[in-house]
């Protein structure tokens, strides 16, 4: 077990590039991680990484060990999963990422109920709008919105979703409703990025082909909840997911436009690395969330932490 712990700590430190960040994630002190790395280097008789005030740098043996250690740890976890999948108990440590707003509203509120079912399972969540490298950063699974094309991942549909253009009735009464994709050029399209540019544009389906339409607006941010608030205030129109605006659509506070050009599916999906054995902890969490999201009336209810 000490060898596993040393290898696991080495991989985590190497991937995060920081003893402090790894210690926080693993629930230990940086000094303990340092002792584990020292013990590993002494046992192997090589220097694995250089540590300085500027950060960590892997040596050539360290780079070689990192690749092989990742593979060995995955094999170890798969062997454990193949045994535990037939057991009624679920334990260990489940590490999950999810989009920031979705995670806060539709993952975090269910954590306590799930943990009551599996009290021996430790849970860690990273709610971020950045796309996580599940394998490279040692995550068990992720919640993602939209298509998953990486062949190294398996995607399980949890609930159907689409991306649509929406705005308030008041905004459209004042500025008119866009009827064609070209009409977007005369509307204030709110941007989801920091610098105000719609770099790739908004993606639609026209004549069976995906097209990117360049749009422009006077407000931009990197926070989905703030962007959503601007749309609800009638400051412009935005490109949002149906899971996010379902209640507002039901109450008539928002309306969608250009629906005939919307992509056919942009589903809420659970994603995990391709592997021979699906760990029981991952399977149970996926099944649990799927059951929550498919409850009658779930998406019509207000959601908060």
N, C-alpha and C positions, 0 to 999 in steps of 0.2 A: 504493500500500500504506500510506503514512503516513496518508492520509485514512481508510482503513478502520480502522487502529489507533487513531486519535484518536476516531473515532465509537464503536468497540467499547469503548474505555476509558471514554468518557463514559457510555455506557449502563450499564456494570458499576458504576461509582461511583454513578450516580444510583439504581440499583435497590438497591444494598446500603447506601447512605447513609453510606459510610465509605471514605476512601482506604486506611486500614490494612487493613480486611477485604478490599478489592478487590486490594490489592497482594499479600496473602498468597495469595489464590486464583489470581492471574495469574502469580505467581512473579517479580514486579518490586518495586522500592521505591516508597513513596508519592511520593518526589520525582519519579520518572519519570512517574508518573500525573499529577502536578501540571503537569509541563512539557507533557504531551500536551494537557491541558485548556486550558492557557494558549495553546498554539499554535492549538487549535480556535477559541477565543474571538477571538484576533487575526485569524484568517482570516475568520471570520464577521462580525466587527465588533460583537459583542453580548456581554453578560454572560450566562452560562448558569446559573451557580449561585453562591449566596453561601456562603462558608465561615466558620465560627466555631467557638468551643470547644464550642458546644452541638450542632453537627452541620452538615449540609448542607441548603440550601433551594434548590430550583430556581426560577429566574425564569420569567416568562411565556414568553419565547423558549426557555428551557430545557425547559419542559413540552412545547412544540410540537415541538421537535427530538427529544425522547425518543421520542414516539410514532412519528414518521416514521423515526427512526434504527432503531428496533426492526424496523420493516417492511423497511427497506432491507437490514439485516444478515441477516434471514431469507431475503430474496430472493437475496442473495449466496451464502449457504450452500446454498440449494436449487440454484442454478446449478452450484456446485461438485459437489454430490452427484449431479446428473444426469449429469455427466461421469465422476466417479470410480466410479459404480455399475457401469460397464462395464469397469472396470479391476480387475486382480487385487490391486493394492496398496490398503491401507487405512491412512490416516494422518490427522493432525489431532489434535483434542482432544475426547474423549468425556466428558461430565459426566453423572453418574447419581446419582439418589437412591433410597433403599430404606428400608423400616422397619428400625429399629435392630437388633433381635435377628435378624431374617431376613437383613439385610445382613451382619452379622458371621458368621453360620453358613453361609449359602448363596450369598453373592456373593463376599465377600472371599477365601475359600479357592480360588476359581477364577481369580482375577485374574492370577496369574503364568502359568498355562497359556495363558490367552487372550493375554497380552502376548507370549508366545513365538511365537504364530501371527502376530501383527501388531506387530512391534517398533517400527514407526514411529508407532504410535498412543500418544498421551499420555492417561492415564486419571485422572479425579478422581471421588471418591465422597463422598456425604453420607448417612450413616446416621442417620436421625431418624424419630421417630414423628409428626412434624408433616407435614401435607399440603403438598407443595411446589407452588407455581404455576410450572409448567415454562416457560411462555411468558414470564411477567413476570420470572422470575429466571434465564432463559437456561440452563435445563437441556436436555440432549438427550433424556433419557428417564427413566423412573422404574419401579421394581418396586413393585407395589401388591397388596394382598390384598383381594379383594372386588370388587363391581361398580363400574364406571366409567361415569358417566352424562353427563359433560361432552361435548357434541357437538364441542368443539374438540380432543378427544383421540381417538387410535386405541388400542384395547386388544387385545393379543394374548395368548391363554391359553397359559401355559407349563406348568401342571400343575393338575389338579383339587384342590380343597380345600373343606372345610366348616368351619363354626363349630359347636362342640358344647359341652355342659356336661359337665364331668368332675370326678372326685375319686378318692381312694384307696379300695380295698376296705375298709380299716379305718374310714375316715370313714363310709361307708355302713352298715357293720355296727353302728356306734354310733348313728347318727342316722336310719337308714332311707333308702330310695331315693325320691326324688320321682317320683310317677307322673303328676301333672298339673302344669300351669304354676302353678296356685295353690299347690301344695305348696312352691314355692320360698320362700314367705314364712316358713317355719319352718326354713330352712337358713341357714348362715353363708356368704353369697355374697361372695367376695373382689372388691374393686373396683379397676378400673384408672383411677385418677385421684388427684389430690392431697388432696382435701378430704373423702373418705370418702362422698360422695354418688354414687349411680348415676343420673346426671342424666337420661339417656334410657332407662334400663333395658336389659334384654337383649332382643334381637329374635328372634322365633320366627315360624314359619308355622303358622297354625291355620285349618282350614276354607278353605284357599286364600288366606288373607289374612295379611299381616304384622301382628304385634302386638308391642307393647313391654310387657314385664312389669317392674314396679318390684321391685327386690330390695334387700337390706340386709346388711351384714356389719360385722365389727369390725376389719378390716384393709384398707388402701387404699394404693396407690402409683402412680407414673407410670412404672414400669419393668416391662416384660413379663417379663423373666427372673426378677426378684424375685417377681412374682406367681406365676409358674410354680413356683418353689421352694416357696412357701407351699402350693400345691396338692399338690405331691409329699410334703410333710411332713404332710399330713392335717389342715391347719388350717382347711379349708373347701373349698368347691367353686368352680370358675371356668369362665369362658366362653373357650375357647381354640380355635385352629385345628388341624385334623388334621395339618398339616405339622409342627407343633411337638411333638405328643404321640405321633406314630406309634410310635416305639420303645417308649415306656412302655406303650402299649396292647398291643403285641405281646408284651411281657414280663409283662403282667398287673399292672403296678404302678399303672396308672390304668384306670378304666372310665368309659364314657360313660352318661349318662342322658338321658331325654326326646328320644331320637334321632328319634322320629316327628314332632317339632315343629321339627327343625333346618331352617334355610334350605337350599334344594336345592343351591346352589353359592355359594362364597365363594372363587373361584379365585385362584391366583397368576398375576398378569398383568404383562406389559410394556406400558408406556404411553408414548406419544410424541405430540407436537403434530401435529394434522392438517396435512398439507402435500402438495404435489403430488409431490415427489420424496423418497423415504425415503433418508437418508444411508447410505452403505455401512457406516460405522462402527456405526450403530445396528442395521442389519439383521444384521450379523455377530455383534454381541454378543447379540442376541435369539436367534439361531439357536444360538449356542454354549451359552447357559444352558438353552435348551429341551432340547438334547441331553443335558446333564448331568443335569437333573431327571428325564428319562425313561429313564435307565439302569436296568435291572433291579436291584432291591435298594437303590437309592440312598437312599430315605427310611428304610430299616431300619438303615443304618449310623450310628454315632455321628459327630457333626460338631462340629468346633471349628476355631479359627484355627490 
